[in-house]
């Protein structure tokens, strides 16, 4: 009887050690997943700010080289500046996300607010793009002396806007899915910590 109890105790200790190792491995895997997802958000933030800043520069250079109307150039530049302000604001409100060092519930709340704000900024951006196109397309058409070239330029701009919509949809989907992944991982961790 004593040997059986000793054997059961040894088996229990071995099982407990294996469970502890598995818990450590699971925690490390979750840290890797969250870190990867946070890197996706960080790279999106940097790429957006750099891309929009480059677009402002290109717009100003093109305006100077091609002699575009200053009013139109100013409208495009203001649009891009508003985009940068919107993205900087929502990423600033999100703050830094670190696995294991933050309060889980506040991080999940910040991510949910970020998702909502991200959708608002993108919706406003696309409304501004449509409004801007209403001013740009007639201006483009009138700058060409040959009407066919003006129509071709308008078609080119239309295709560019549609391509932009498709690319932005893919990026938005990736960012929102990344937020959902982080939220799910944090919820899983929080549920695992509950008694």
C-alpha positions as CSV (number, residue, x, y, z in Angstrom):
1,X,0.0,0.0,0.0
2,X,2.8,2.4,0.9
3,X,4.6,1.6,-2.4
4,X,1.4,2.3,-4.4
5,X,0.9,5.6,-2.6
6,X,4.6,6.5,-3.2
7,X,4.1,5.6,-6.9
8,X,0.9,7.6,-7.2
9,X,2.7,10.6,-5.6
10,X,5.6,10.3,-8.0
11,X,3.2,10.0,-11.0
12,X,1.4,13.1,-9.7
13,X,4.6,15.1,-9.4
14,X,5.7,14.0,-12.9
15,X,2.2,15.0,-14.3
16,X,2.4,18.4,-12.5
17,X,5.8,19.1,-13.9
18,X,4.6,18.2,-17.4
19,X,1.6,20.5,-17.0
20,X,3.8,23.3,-15.8
21,X,6.0,22.9,-18.8
22,X,3.0,22.9,-21.1
23,X,1.7,26.0,-19.4
24,X,5.0,27.8,-20.0
25,X,5.0,26.7,-23.6
26,X,1.4,27.8,-24.2
27,X,2.3,31.2,-22.6
28,X,5.3,31.6,-24.8
29,X,3.3,30.8,-27.9
30,X,0.6,33.3,-26.9
31,X,3.3,35.9,-26.3
32,X,4.7,35.2,-29.8
33,X,1.2,35.5,-31.4
34,X,0.4,38.7,-29.6
35,X,3.8,40.2,-30.4
36,X,3.4,39.3,-34.1
37,X,-0.1,41.0,-34.1
38,X,1.2,44.1,-32.3
39,X,4.0,44.3,-34.9
40,X,1.4,44.2,-37.7
41,X,-0.3,47.2,-36.1
42,X,3.0,49.0,-35.6
43,X,4.1,48.5,-39.2
44,X,0.7,49.7,-40.4
45,X,1.0,52.8,-38.4
46,X,4.5,53.6,-39.7
47,X,3.6,52.7,-43.3
48,X,0.4,54.9,-43.2
49,X,2.2,57.9,-41.9
50,X,5.2,57.5,-44.3
51,X,2.8,56.8,-47.2
52,X,0.6,59.8,-46.6
53,X,3.6,62.1,-46.0
54,X,5.0,60.9,-49.4
55,X,1.6,61.6,-51.0
56,X,1.7,65.1,-49.7
57,X,5.2,65.6,-51.1
58,X,4.3,64.1,-54.5
59,X,1.2,66.3,-54.7
60,X,3.2,69.5,-54.0
61,X,5.9,68.5,-56.5
62,X,3.4,67.6,-59.1
63,X,1.6,70.8,-58.5
64,X,4.8,72.8,-59.0
65,X,5.9,70.8,-62.1
66,X,2.5,70.6,-63.8
67,X,1.2,74.0,-62.7
68,X,-1.9,72.7,-61.1
69,X,-4.4,75.1,-59.6
70,X,-3.3,76.0,-56.1
71,X,-6.8,75.7,-54.7
72,X,-7.0,72.1,-55.9
73,X,-3.5,71.3,-54.6
74,X,-4.4,72.8,-51.3
75,X,-7.5,70.7,-51.0
76,X,-5.6,67.5,-51.7
77,X,-2.8,68.5,-49.3
78,X,-5.4,69.3,-46.5
79,X,-7.0,65.9,-47.2
80,X,-3.7,64.1,-46.6
81,X,-2.9,66.2,-43.5
82,X,-6.3,65.3,-42.1
83,X,-5.6,61.6,-42.7
84,X,-2.3,61.8,-40.9
85,X,-3.9,63.6,-38.0
86,X,-6.7,61.0,-37.8
87,X,-4.2,58.1,-37.8
88,X,-1.8,59.7,-35.4
89,X,-4.8,60.4,-33.0
90,X,-6.2,56.8,-33.1
91,X,-2.8,55.2,-32.7
92,X,-1.9,57.6,-29.9
93,X,-5.2,56.7,-28.1
94,X,-4.4,53.0,-28.5
95,X,-1.0,53.4,-26.9
96,X,1.5,50.5,-26.5
97,X,0.3,46.9,-26.2
98,X,2.6,44.5,-24.3
99,X,1.7,41.0,-23.4
100,X,1.8,40.3,-19.7
101,X,2.6,43.8,-18.5
102,X,-0.8,45.6,-19.0
103,X,-4.1,45.3,-17.4
104,X,-5.9,42.9,-19.8
105,X,-9.3,44.4,-19.6
106,X,-8.1,48.0,-20.2
107,X,-6.0,46.7,-23.2
108,X,-9.1,44.9,-24.7
109,X,-11.1,48.1,-24.1
110,X,-8.5,50.2,-25.9
111,X,-8.4,47.8,-28.8
112,X,-12.1,47.9,-29.2
113,X,-12.1,51.7,-29.2
114,X,-9.2,51.7,-31.7
115,X,-11.3,49.4,-34.0
116,X,-14.2,51.8,-33.8
117,X,-12.1,54.9,-34.3
118,X,-10.2,53.2,-37.2
119,X,-13.5,52.6,-39.0
120,X,-14.6,56.2,-38.3
121,X,-11.3,57.6,-39.7
122,X,-11.5,55.4,-42.8
123,X,-15.2,56.2,-43.4
124,X,-14.5,60.0,-43.1
125,X,-11.5,59.6,-45.4
126,X,-13.5,57.9,-48.1
127,X,-16.3,60.5,-47.9
128,X,-13.6,63.2,-48.3
129,X,-12.2,61.3,-51.3
130,X,-15.6,61.2,-53.0
131,X,-16.1,64.9,-52.3
132,X,-12.5,65.7,-53.5
133,X,-13.2,63.7,-56.7
134,X,-16.2,65.8,-57.4
135,X,-13.8,68.8,-57.6
136,X,-10.8,67.1,-59.2
137,X,-12.5,65.3,-62.1
138,X,-14.0,68.4,-63.8
139,X,-10.6,70.2,-63.2
140,X,-8.7,67.3,-64.9
141,X,-11.1,67.3,-67.8
142,X,-10.8,71.0,-68.4
143,X,-7.0,71.0,-68.3
144,X,-6.8,69.0,-71.5
145,X,-7.3,70.7,-74.8
146,X,-8.4,67.5,-76.5
147,X,-11.6,66.2,-74.8
148,X,-10.6,62.6,-75.4
149,X,-7.5,63.0,-73.3
150,X,-9.5,64.6,-70.6
151,X,-11.9,61.6,-70.6
152,X,-9.0,59.2,-70.6
153,X,-7.5,61.0,-67.6
154,X,-10.9,60.8,-65.8
155,X,-11.1,57.1,-66.5
156,X,-7.5,56.6,-65.2
157,X,-8.4,58.5,-62.0
158,X,-11.5,56.4,-61.6
159,X,-9.5,53.2,-62.0
160,X,-6.9,54.5,-59.5
161,X,-9.7,55.2,-57.0
162,X,-11.2,51.8,-57.4
163,X,-7.7,50.2,-57.0
164,X,-7.3,52.3,-53.9
165,X,-10.6,51.1,-52.5
166,X,-9.6,47.5,-53.0
167,X,-6.1,48.0,-51.4
168,X,-7.6,49.9,-48.5
169,X,-10.2,47.2,-48.0
170,X,-7.5,44.5,-47.8
171,X,-5.4,46.6,-45.3
172,X,-8.5,47.5,-43.2
173,X,-9.4,43.8,-43.0
174,X,-5.9,42.9,-41.9
175,X,-5.8,45.6,-39.2
176,X,-9.2,44.7,-37.9
177,X,-8.5,41.0,-37.9
178,X,-5.3,41.7,-36.1
179,X,-7.1,43.6,-33.4
180,X,-9.6,40.7,-33.1
181,X,-6.7,38.2,-32.8
182,X,-5.1,40.2,-30.0
183,X,-8.4,40.6,-28.2
184,X,-9.1,36.8,-28.4
185,X,-5.6,36.0,-27.1
186,X,-6.0,38.4,-24.2
187,X,-9.5,37.1,-23.4
188,X,-8.1,33.5,-23.4
189,X,-5.4,34.6,-21.1
190,X,-7.8,36.4,-18.8
191,X,-10.2,33.4,-18.7
192,X,-7.2,31.1,-17.9
193,X,-6.3,33.3,-14.9
194,X,-9.8,33.2,-13.5
195,X,-10.3,30.6,-10.7
